[in-house]
């Protein structure tokens, strides 16, 4: 059943949710007995096994970089012509 169709049936009162069945399915899925549990099985090993990767070639320094202070200097006043 499509989600849109399900929403419409619920709105029209044609579909009733059974709280007991919903709670039972939640518990089954939480303990691994749900309908999808047998498809993949339980995870028994690390998803990211140890790999031999080369050392990092990152050239960024480990310490924070510094920035020279910026100084603002006032420009000499220019004559305003024609105003």
TORBADO-244491 format. One record per atom (N, C-alpha, C, O): residue number from 1; residue in three letters; atom name; x, y, z. Coordinates in steps of 0.001 Angstrom, whole numbers. Each point is the difference from the previous one (the first is absolute). Layout:
+------+------+------+---------+---------+---------+
: resi : resn : name :    east :   north :      up :
+------+------+------+---------+---------+---------+
:  NUM :  ALA :   CA :       X :       Y :       Z :
...
+------+------+------+---------+---------+---------+
//
This chain:
+------+------+------+---------+---------+---------+
: resi : resn : name :    east :   north :      up :
+------+------+------+---------+---------+---------+
:    1 :  UNK :    N :     861 :   -1175 :       0 :
:    1 :  UNK :   CA :    -861 :    1175 :       0 :
:    1 :  UNK :    C :     907 :    1238 :       0 :
:    1 :  UNK :    O :     948 :      84 :     781 :
:    2 :  UNK :    N :   -1241 :     839 :   -1635 :
:    2 :  UNK :   CA :     771 :    1224 :    -117 :
:    2 :  UNK :    C :    -289 :     926 :    1175 :
:    2 :  UNK :    O :   -1084 :     -40 :     581 :
:    3 :  UNK :    N :    2055 :     868 :    -240 :
:    3 :  UNK :   CA :    -134 :     900 :    1141 :
:    3 :  UNK :    C :   -1169 :     967 :    -179 :
:    3 :  UNK :    O :    -771 :     227 :     932 :
:    4 :  UNK :    N :     642 :     341 :   -2130 :
:    4 :  UNK :   CA :   -1090 :     947 :    -255 :
:    4 :  UNK :    C :   -1365 :    -678 :     166 :
:    4 :  UNK :    O :    -918 :     565 :     595 :
:    5 :  UNK :    N :     802 :   -1781 :   -1128 :
:    5 :  UNK :   CA :   -1256 :    -742 :     124 :
:    5 :  UNK :    C :    -295 :    -310 :    1470 :
:    5 :  UNK :    O :   -1145 :      95 :     442 :
:    6 :  UNK :    N :    2164 :    -459 :     295 :
:    6 :  UNK :   CA :    -175 :    -296 :    1422 :
:    6 :  UNK :    C :    -473 :    1243 :     755 :
:    6 :  UNK :    O :    -912 :     -80 :     823 :
:    7 :  UNK :    N :    1531 :    1221 :   -1100 :
:    7 :  UNK :   CA :    -409 :    1245 :     661 :
:    7 :  UNK :    C :   -1455 :     350 :    -324 :
:    7 :  UNK :    O :    -751 :     434 :     874 :
:    8 :  UNK :    N :     362 :    -628 :   -2138 :
:    8 :  UNK :   CA :   -1376 :     304 :    -393 :
:    8 :  UNK :    C :    -993 :    -924 :     707 :
:    8 :  UNK :    O :   -1052 :     447 :     455 :
:    9 :  UNK :    N :    1388 :   -1735 :    -365 :
:    9 :  UNK :   CA :    -892 :    -949 :     682 :
:    9 :  UNK :    C :    -120 :     324 :    1485 :
:    9 :  UNK :    O :   -1081 :    -119 :     577 :
:   10 :  UNK :    N :    2174 :     523 :      35 :
:   10 :  UNK :   CA :     -47 :     390 :    1421 :
:   10 :  UNK :    C :    -861 :    1231 :     167 :
:   10 :  UNK :    O :    -804 :      68 :     930 :
:   11 :  UNK :    N :     958 :     927 :   -1830 :
:   11 :  UNK :   CA :    -785 :    1234 :      81 :
:   11 :  UNK :    C :   -1494 :    -260 :    -171 :
:   11 :  UNK :    O :    -821 :     658 :     639 :
:   12 :  UNK :    N :     463 :   -1622 :   -1507 :
:   12 :  UNK :   CA :   -1412 :    -327 :    -227 :
:   12 :  UNK :    C :    -557 :    -934 :    1076 :
:   12 :  UNK :    O :   -1203 :    -259 :      35 :
:   13 :  UNK :    N :    2057 :    -235 :     823 :
:   13 :  UNK :   CA :    -454 :    -915 :    1043 :
:   13 :  UNK :    C :    -174 :   -1420 :    -485 :
:   13 :  UNK :    O :    -661 :    -801 :     660 :
:   14 :  UNK :    N :    1245 :     471 :   -1808 :
:   14 :  UNK :   CA :    -123 :   -1337 :    -555 :
:   14 :  UNK :    C :    1107 :    -934 :     477 :
:   14 :  UNK :    O :     -63 :   -1205 :    -240 :
:   15 :  UNK :    N :    1049 :    1736 :     897 :
:   15 :  UNK :   CA :    1128 :    -806 :     449 :
:   15 :  UNK :    C :     176 :     236 :    1489 :
:   15 :  UNK :    O :     119 :    1141 :     447 :
:   16 :  UNK :    N :    -102 :   -2204 :     306 :
:   16 :  UNK :   CA :     142 :     126 :    1440 :
:   16 :  UNK :    C :    1353 :    -573 :     406 :
:   16 :  UNK :    O :     387 :   -1088 :    -426 :
:   17 :  UNK :    N :     302 :    1826 :    1236 :
:   17 :  UNK :   CA :    1299 :    -447 :     495 :
:   17 :  UNK :    C :    -241 :    -847 :    1241 :
:   17 :  UNK :    O :    -750 :     395 :     892 :
:   18 :  UNK :    N :    1383 :   -1553 :    -837 :
:   18 :  UNK :   CA :    -112 :    -875 :    1154 :
:   18 :  UNK :    C :    1202 :     245 :     899 :
:   18 :  UNK :    O :    1098 :    -459 :    -314 :
:   19 :  UNK :    N :   -1276 :    1179 :    1441 :
:   19 :  UNK :   CA :    1124 :     343 :     869 :
:   19 :  UNK :    C :     774 :   -1227 :     486 :
:   19 :  UNK :    O :    1225 :      46 :     113 :
:   20 :  UNK :    N :   -1925 :   -1129 :     171 :
:   20 :  UNK :   CA :     684 :   -1213 :     461 :
:   20 :  UNK :    C :     930 :    -572 :   -1045 :
:   20 :  UNK :    O :    1117 :    -412 :     313 :
:   21 :  UNK :    N :   -1576 :     383 :   -1569 :
:   21 :  UNK :   CA :     823 :    -524 :   -1090 :
:   21 :  UNK :    C :    1209 :     900 :    -253 :
:   21 :  UNK :    O :    1099 :    -482 :    -276 :
:   22 :  UNK :    N :   -1316 :    1794 :     372 :
:   22 :  UNK :   CA :    1102 :     948 :    -199 :
:   22 :  UNK :    C :    1044 :    -187 :    1098 :
:   22 :  UNK :    O :    1195 :     -74 :    -287 :
:   23 :  UNK :    N :   -1639 :      -4 :    1541 :
:   23 :  UNK :   CA :     930 :    -180 :    1118 :
:   23 :  UNK :    C :     756 :   -1319 :    -130 :
:   23 :  UNK :    O :    1202 :     -56 :     260 :
:   24 :  UNK :    N :   -1902 :   -1001 :    -660 :
:   24 :  UNK :   CA :     639 :   -1302 :    -168 :
:   24 :  UNK :    C :    1085 :      57 :   -1069 :
:   24 :  UNK :    O :    1084 :    -553 :     187 :
:   25 :  UNK :    N :   -1367 :    1220 :   -1310 :
:   25 :  UNK :   CA :     991 :      96 :   -1075 :
:   25 :  UNK :    C :    1200 :     839 :     435 :
:   25 :  UNK :    O :    1135 :    -314 :    -358 :
:   26 :  UNK :    N :   -1372 :    1366 :    1119 :
:   26 :  UNK :   CA :    1113 :     815 :     492 :
:   26 :  UNK :    C :     905 :    -849 :     872 :
:   26 :  UNK :    O :    1221 :      38 :    -148 :
:   27 :  UNK :    N :   -1805 :    -795 :    1048 :
:   27 :  UNK :   CA :     800 :    -844 :     895 :
:   27 :  UNK :    C :     745 :   -1062 :    -796 :
:   27 :  UNK :    O :    1171 :    -258 :     277 :
:   28 :  UNK :    N :   -1815 :    -362 :   -1255 :
:   28 :  UNK :   CA :     669 :   -1016 :    -814 :
:   28 :  UNK :    C :    1195 :     578 :    -742 :
:   28 :  UNK :    O :    1063 :    -618 :     -61 :
:   29 :  UNK :    N :   -1242 :    1784 :    -492 :
:   29 :  UNK :   CA :    1110 :     609 :    -738 :
:   29 :  UNK :    C :    1119 :     429 :     934 :
:   29 :  UNK :    O :    1173 :     -75 :    -365 :
:   30 :  UNK :    N :   -1519 :     520 :    1559 :
:   30 :  UNK :   CA :    1035 :     404 :     945 :
:   30 :  UNK :    C :     859 :   -1181 :     438 :
:   30 :  UNK :    O :    1201 :     160 :     223 :
:   31 :  UNK :    N :   -1788 :   -1322 :     -99 :
:   31 :  UNK :   CA :     785 :   -1162 :     425 :
:   31 :  UNK :    C :     481 :    -839 :   -1181 :
:   31 :  UNK :    O :     568 :   -1074 :     203 :
:   32 :  UNK :    N :    -780 :    1537 :   -1419 :
:   32 :  UNK :   CA :     554 :    -660 :   -1168 :
:   32 :  UNK :    C :    -840 :   -1117 :    -570 :
:   32 :  UNK :    O :     523 :    -825 :    -748 :
:   33 :  UNK :    N :   -1794 :     762 :    1067 :
:   33 :  UNK :   CA :    -854 :   -1057 :    -531 :
:   33 :  UNK :    C :    -950 :     505 :   -1067 :
:   33 :  UNK :    O :    -903 :    -726 :    -416 :
:   34 :  UNK :    N :    1091 :    1969 :     -40 :
:   34 :  UNK :   CA :    -905 :     592 :    -983 :
:   34 :  UNK :    C :     141 :    -653 :   -1360 :
:   34 :  UNK :    O :     837 :    -882 :    -194 :
:   35 :  UNK :    N :   -1646 :    1313 :    -730 :
:   35 :  UNK :   CA :     -46 :    -627 :   -1318 :
:   35 :  UNK :    C :    1293 :     205 :    -782 :
:   35 :  UNK :    O :     275 :    -770 :    -921 :
:   36 :  UNK :    N :     527 :    1780 :    1254 :
:   36 :  UNK :   CA :    1226 :     267 :    -742 :
:   36 :  UNK :    C :    1231 :    -570 :     684 :
:   36 :  UNK :    O :    1098 :     104 :    -547 :
:   37 :  UNK :    N :   -1239 :    -698 :    1714 :
:   37 :  UNK :   CA :    1168 :    -459 :     758 :
:   37 :  UNK :    C :     751 :   -1101 :    -723 :
:   37 :  UNK :    O :    1229 :     -32 :      56 :
:   38 :  UNK :    N :   -1925 :    -872 :    -733 :
:   38 :  UNK :   CA :     663 :   -1112 :    -656 :
:   38 :  UNK :    C :     700 :     366 :   -1293 :
:   38 :  UNK :    O :     841 :    -760 :    -478 :
:   39 :  UNK :    N :   -1167 :    1909 :    -101 :
:   39 :  UNK :   CA :     580 :     375 :   -1283 :
:   39 :  UNK :    C :    1484 :     307 :     114 :
:   39 :  UNK :    O :     789 :    -421 :    -846 :
:   40 :  UNK :    N :    -403 :    1155 :    1892 :
:   40 :  UNK :   CA :    1403 :     378 :     141 :
:   40 :  UNK :    C :     679 :    -747 :    1132 :
:   40 :  UNK :    O :    1220 :    -166 :     -14 :
:   41 :  UNK :    N :   -1972 :    -278 :     974 :
:   41 :  UNK :   CA :     599 :    -642 :    1155 :
:   41 :  UNK :    C :     568 :    1035 :     952 :
:   41 :  UNK :    O :      31 :    1195 :    -291 :
:   42 :  UNK :    N :     412 :   -1680 :    1420 :
:   42 :  UNK :   CA :     582 :     924 :     973 :
:   42 :  UNK :    C :    1428 :     340 :    -389 :
:   42 :  UNK :    O :     704 :    -815 :    -596 :
:   43 :  UNK :    N :    -293 :    2000 :     931 :
:   43 :  UNK :   CA :    1347 :     426 :    -303 :
:   43 :  UNK :    C :     930 :    -580 :    1053 :
:   43 :  UNK :    O :    -200 :     209 :    1197 :
:   44 :  UNK :    N :    1211 :    -934 :   -1641 :
:   44 :  UNK :   CA :     914 :    -647 :     939 :
:   44 :  UNK :    C :    1419 :     524 :    -121 :
:   44 :  UNK :    O :     865 :    -386 :     786 :
:   45 :  UNK :    N :    -610 :    1244 :   -1735 :
:   45 :  UNK :   CA :    1348 :     532 :    -178 :
:   45 :  UNK :    C :     -71 :    1500 :    -221 :
:   45 :  UNK :    O :   -1050 :     549 :    -333 :
:   46 :  UNK :    N :    2168 :      89 :     522 :
:   46 :  UNK :   CA :     101 :    1444 :    -181 :
:   46 :  UNK :    C :    -277 :     349 :   -1465 :
:   46 :  UNK :    O :     457 :    -694 :    -908 :
:   47 :  UNK :    N :   -1201 :    1764 :     691 :
:   47 :  UNK :   CA :    -305 :     430 :   -1355 :
:   47 :  UNK :    C :    1225 :     547 :    -710 :
:   47 :  UNK :    O :      76 :     -29 :   -1228 :
:   48 :  UNK :    N :     874 :     521 :    1992 :
:   48 :  UNK :   CA :    1206 :     591 :    -560 :
:   48 :  UNK :    C :    1212 :    -790 :     500 :
:   48 :  UNK :    O :     635 :     408 :     972 :
:   49 :  UNK :    N :    -310 :   -1513 :   -1609 :
:   49 :  UNK :   CA :    1138 :    -794 :     458 :
:   49 :  UNK :    C :    1301 :     771 :    -168 :
:   49 :  UNK :    O :      83 :     958 :    -769 :
:   50 :  UNK :    N :     923 :   -1395 :    1503 :
:   50 :  UNK :   CA :    1302 :     664 :     -78 :
:   50 :  UNK :    C :     519 :     -54 :   -1426 :
:   50 :  UNK :    O :     -43 :   -1044 :    -651 :
:   51 :  UNK :    N :     525 :    2160 :     182 :
:   51 :  UNK :   CA :     538 :      78 :   -1352 :
:   51 :  UNK :    C :    1417 :     541 :      70 :
:   51 :  UNK :    O :     352 :     748 :     912 :
:   52 :  UNK :    N :     421 :   -1123 :   -1848 :
:   52 :  UNK :   CA :    1345 :     562 :     -46 :
:   52 :  UNK :    C :     -55 :    1224 :    -910 :
:   52 :  UNK :    O :      27 :    -118 :   -1225 :
:   53 :  UNK :    N :    -103 :    1268 :    1833 :
:   53 :  UNK :   CA :     -58 :    1241 :    -776 :
:   53 :  UNK :    C :    1326 :     719 :     128 :
:   53 :  UNK :    O :     650 :     -84 :    1042 :
:   54 :  UNK :    N :    -241 :     782 :   -2072 :
:   54 :  UNK :   CA :    1257 :     745 :      90 :
:   54 :  UNK :    C :    -127 :    1145 :     997 :
:   54 :  UNK :    O :   -1099 :     444 :     333 :
:   55 :  UNK :    N :    2242 :      15 :     125 :
:   55 :  UNK :   CA :     -12 :    1120 :     928 :
:   55 :  UNK :    C :    -604 :    1222 :    -676 :
:   55 :  UNK :    O :      14 :     130 :   -1224 :
:   56 :  UNK :    N :    -536 :     744 :    2040 :
:   56 :  UNK :   CA :    -639 :    1202 :    -517 :
:   56 :  UNK :    C :    1006 :     880 :    -724 :
:   56 :  UNK :    O :    1147 :     132 :     426 :
:   57 :  UNK :    N :   -1584 :     457 :   -1508 :
:   57 :  UNK :   CA :     835 :     937 :    -740 :
:   57 :  UNK :    C :    -465 :    1431 :     243 :
:   57 :  UNK :    O :     307 :     902 :    -780 :
:   58 :  UNK :    N :   -1048 :    -700 :    1865 :
:   58 :  UNK :   CA :    -509 :    1314 :     343 :
:   58 :  UNK :    C :    1153 :     941 :     310 :
:   58 :  UNK :    O :     843 :    -314 :     840 :
:   59 :  UNK :    N :    -791 :    1457 :   -1500 :
:   59 :  UNK :   CA :    1081 :     955 :     219 :
:   59 :  UNK :    C :    -430 :    1152 :     891 :
:   59 :  UNK :    O :     762 :     947 :     197 :
:   60 :  UNK :    N :   -1966 :   -1013 :     343 :
:   60 :  UNK :   CA :    -481 :    1050 :     885 :
:   60 :  UNK :    C :     710 :    -113 :    1338 :
:   60 :  UNK :    O :      87 :   -1093 :     560 :
:   61 :  UNK :    N :     429 :    2213 :     -31 :
:   61 :  UNK :   CA :     678 :     -74 :    1288 :
:   61 :  UNK :    C :    -967 :    -411 :    1109 :
:   61 :  UNK :    O :   -1200 :     263 :     -74 :
:   62 :  UNK :    N :    1744 :    -907 :    1093 :
:   62 :  UNK :   CA :    -832 :    -471 :    1100 :
:   62 :  UNK :    C :    -484 :    1141 :     891 :
:   62 :  UNK :    O :   -1060 :    -102 :     616 :
:   63 :  UNK :    N :    1822 :    1171 :    -546 :
:   63 :  UNK :   CA :    -372 :    1135 :     851 :
:   63 :  UNK :    C :    -832 :     999 :    -799 :
:   63 :  UNK :    O :      58 :      23 :   -1230 :
:   64 :  UNK :    N :    -831 :     799 :    1934 :
:   64 :  UNK :   CA :    -775 :    1020 :    -716 :
:   64 :  UNK :    C :     930 :     990 :    -697 :
:   64 :  UNK :    O :    1072 :     323 :     511 :
:   65 :  UNK :    N :   -1482 :     141 :   -1648 :
:   65 :  UNK :   CA :     814 :     976 :    -713 :
:   65 :  UNK :    C :    -249 :    1391 :     563 :
:   65 :  UNK :    O :   -1000 :     247 :     673 :
:   66 :  UNK :    N :    1919 :     643 :    -960 :
:   66 :  UNK :   CA :    -141 :    1379 :     475 :
:   66 :  UNK :    C :    -222 :     911 :   -1193 :
:   66 :  UNK :    O :     400 :    -309 :   -1123 :
:   67 :  UNK :    N :   -1033 :    1415 :    1381 :
:   67 :  UNK :   CA :    -262 :     998 :   -1023 :
:   67 :  UNK :    C :     581 :    1327 :     463 :
:   67 :  UNK :    O :    -180 :     400 :    1150 :
:   68 :  UNK :    N :     873 :     272 :   -2046 :
:   68 :  UNK :   CA :     532 :    1308 :     357 :
:   68 :  UNK :    C :   -1159 :     961 :     217 :
:   68 :  UNK :    O :    -979 :     -36 :    -745 :
:   69 :  UNK :    N :    1075 :     887 :    1745 :
:   69 :  UNK :   CA :   -1081 :     959 :     258 :
:   69 :  UNK :    C :    -196 :     935 :   -1199 :
:   69 :  UNK :    O :     957 :     368 :    -681 :
:   70 :  UNK :    N :   -2191 :      -3 :     445 :
:   70 :  UNK :   CA :    -328 :     925 :   -1070 :
:   70 :  UNK :    C :    -191 :    1375 :     615 :
:   70 :  UNK :    O :    -757 :     161 :     958 :
:   71 :  UNK :    N :    1447 :     833 :   -1510 :
:   71 :  UNK :   CA :    -112 :    1371 :     499 :
:   71 :  UNK :    C :    -683 :     851 :   -1054 :
:   71 :  UNK :    O :     320 :     -80 :   -1186 :
:   72 :  UNK :    N :   -1240 :     874 :    1622 :
:   72 :  UNK :   CA :    -708 :     893 :    -904 :
:   72 :  UNK :    C :     597 :    1387 :     174 :
:   72 :  UNK :    O :     110 :     502 :    1118 :
:   73 :  UNK :    N :     270 :     107 :   -2220 :
:   73 :  UNK :   CA :     540 :    1349 :      56 :
:   73 :  UNK :    C :    -982 :     940 :    -680 :
:   73 :  UNK :    O :    -570 :    -321 :   -1042 :
:   74 :  UNK :    N :     386 :    1473 :    1644 :
:   74 :  UNK :   CA :    -889 :     997 :    -585 :
:   74 :  UNK :    C :     655 :     604 :   -1225 :
:   74 :  UNK :    O :    1182 :     343 :      21 :
:   75 :  UNK :    N :   -1939 :    -215 :   -1066 :
:   75 :  UNK :   CA :     498 :     621 :   -1223 :
:   75 :  UNK :    C :     -70 :    1512 :     171 :
:   75 :  UNK :    O :    -889 :     507 :     684 :
:   76 :  UNK :    N :    1813 :     208 :   -1296 :
:   76 :  UNK :   CA :     -58 :    1461 :      95 :
:   76 :  UNK :    C :   -1295 :     515 :    -638 :
:   76 :  UNK :    O :    -485 :    -558 :    -984 :
:   77 :  UNK :    N :     -50 :    1606 :    1548 :
:   77 :  UNK :   CA :   -1255 :     560 :    -515 :
:   77 :  UNK :    C :     214 :     537 :   -1409 :
:   77 :  UNK :    O :     981 :     691 :    -275 :
:   78 :  UNK :    N :   -1899 :   -1014 :    -595 :
:   78 :  UNK :   CA :      73 :     482 :   -1372 :
:   78 :  UNK :    C :    -942 :    1193 :    -153 :
:   78 :  UNK :    O :   -1066 :      52 :     614 :
:   79 :  UNK :    N :    1464 :     865 :   -1410 :
:   79 :  UNK :   CA :    -899 :    1129 :    -200 :
:   79 :  UNK :    C :   -1238 :    -438 :    -811 :
:   79 :  UNK :    O :      94 :    -798 :    -933 :
:   80 :  UNK :    N :   -1204 :    1327 :    1309 :
:   80 :  UNK :   CA :   -1246 :    -317 :    -699 :
:   80 :  UNK :    C :    -286 :    1177 :    -933 :
:   80 :  UNK :    O :    -199 :    1128 :     453 :
:   81 :  UNK :    N :     181 :   -1398 :   -1750 :
:   81 :  UNK :   CA :    -186 :    1049 :    -992 :
:   81 :  UNK :    C :   -1437 :      52 :    -483 :
:   81 :  UNK :    O :    -600 :   -1046 :    -247 :
:   82 :  UNK :    N :      70 :    2159 :     113 :
:   82 :  UNK :   CA :   -1291 :     212 :    -610 :
:   82 :  UNK :    C :   -1194 :    -192 :     935 :
:   82 :  UNK :    O :   -1132 :     -10 :    -482 :
:   83 :  UNK :    N :    1319 :    -139 :    1748 :
:   83 :  UNK :   CA :   -1136 :    -174 :     912 :
:   83 :  UNK :    C :    -114 :    1118 :     975 :
:   83 :  UNK :    O :    -905 :       2 :     835 :
+------+------+------+---------+---------+---------+
//
